[in-house]
Amino acid sequence: MSQATRNERPEEGRRPLRPLVKAVRRQAHRGSIAARCGARLLGHRITGGRLFPGARFDAAQLSPLDRGLARIPGMTKREERKFLRWYGEKHFRGRGELVDLGSWMGSTVAPLAAGLAANPWLRGEAVVHAFDQFTWVEHYMADAVRDTDIAGRYREGDFFVDEFHRFTAPWKDLVQVHAGDLEEETWTGDGIEFLFVDAMKSWSLAAAITRTFFGSLMPGASLVVHQDFVHWCTPWIHLLMHRLRNQLEPRYAIPGTTSVVFECVAPVAGDRLDPSDLEDFSEAELDASFRYSASIVPRRSRPALEAARVMAWAHRGEL
């Protein structure tokens, strides 16, 4: 939630609501998850959406998560999986495609597909497009499966798509796999209603993903989730999203995670689909990008952004 959002006030003509709004603000940070979410939703409603604009997504945190979905190996948290499960069932309307970039073992694809299976609007007519190289990288994947039945099974460079199929088997008819390098992948051009991005691990990947997928986002219909938004090692995300701030507006920081949800409000087109090289960002634009990102996330997440700022300078060779 941005600082700007926290500082919003009801219109002057609504002075009688001020004590209630103050009470709601206090309660939004206290008590159980249900109490906090309820307070945020009340504040959202009585201020016409100006207070807690992301409150419509809070219901995701109150939704149950099947044990099977929670047990799939992954570098994602329970709160993210709950959001995806809830989105697939309650929010997705089939106006475009669902795309998951960086699917790994399926910990994000499976909740989306499980939500689709329960979505009363769709009747099985949608699928999750799962993109990944499915190639084992020992230095960070080994730790993520250390306490699972696949610990030690793979070595550097091994192809593990069979594990993805195993973990997503209950929803196999709702998943379409795209195994390949995202720097070389293409997209059909069909509109994308939901884009989950957990693959911007380098500047070249970030630029390729922007060129390939962002032009298919639909204003007023599409959401983009950046899973690495609050992570120290992906500074390019902040530079890109600052440049796209008039096309993709922040809506929700998924509690307790590194994920931030954006809504497409204008077409991403022209030079916005062809990011500059990292070195082409001026010092002023770099600083503005991280100030912008800091305004989006909770205060406790800001140290990670400061670390990402340092990484940006390091990648530019200026440290």
Secondary structure, 3 states (H helix, E strand, C coil): CCHHHHCCCCCHHHHHHHHHHHHHHHHCCCCCHHHHHHHHHHHHHHCCCCCCCCHHHHHHHHCCCCHHHHCCCCCCCHHHHHHHHHHHHHHCCCCCEEEEECCCCCCCHHHHHHHHHHCCCCCCCCCEEEEECCECCHHHHHHHCCCCCCCCCCCCCCECHHHHHHHCHHHHHHEEEEECCCCCCCCCCCCEEEEEECCCCCHHHHHHHHHHHHHHECCCCCEEEECCCCCCCCCHHHHHHHHCCCCEEEEEECCCCCCEEEEECCCCCHHHHCCCCHHHCCHHHHHHHHHHHHHHCCHHHHHHHHHHHHHHHHHCCCC
